[in-house]
Amino acid sequence: MYVRRRRRTLLVGLATAALLATGAGAATADGTPAPAGDGAQALCKRAPKIDRRIDRALERLNAGADRRGSIARLQQRVDNAKAAGHTEVATFLQDRLTYRKSLVPTLRKRQGDLADVRTWCRDNKDGAS
């Protein structure tokens, strides 16, 4: 019984995916087609929230060693692991630190891109045109 239910669930999921992939699911319940756009209005509306989110992330990453999620705190953990002779832990944490450090330039680039989007939104009536 359990295998049969699982198989049925899988088949229903595959059928749904096939419908969505062919575009048959692109129309709404009343038969009108889904809107075809680039989402400019929604992006213009969300831009302030996105900007605050990026600012918070950069603030956290650049904070001191007493702040969870900061680069300094993770660096301290790496140093502590190396001092204790825990090489495997130090390697794992070092990989996390490398990734975390790579987030800073990425987020700064997104800030610049978002500034361009806000300018475009202001010039184009928040994407309504």
C-alpha angles and dihedrals in degrees: 000000000000092000092048092051091047092050091049091050090050092050093049089050092050092048091051091049091050091052092050092046093052092050095245089122093052094094123080125236094272093053098253115134120252114261114269111212144114096255093247094148093051092047092050089050093049097042096096092050092047090050092052091048093052091047092052092048093050091046091052094046093049096044125110129273092273093066121086112236095025124131091232092056093050090047088054090051090051091051092048092050092050091048091051091050095245096142097168092051091045091052092050093048092045090057090051090048092052090052093046091051089052090057093068098067090041092054092045089053090050089052090056092046091049091051088056090049091051090051090050091048091051091050094045102045093259093306095302094121 
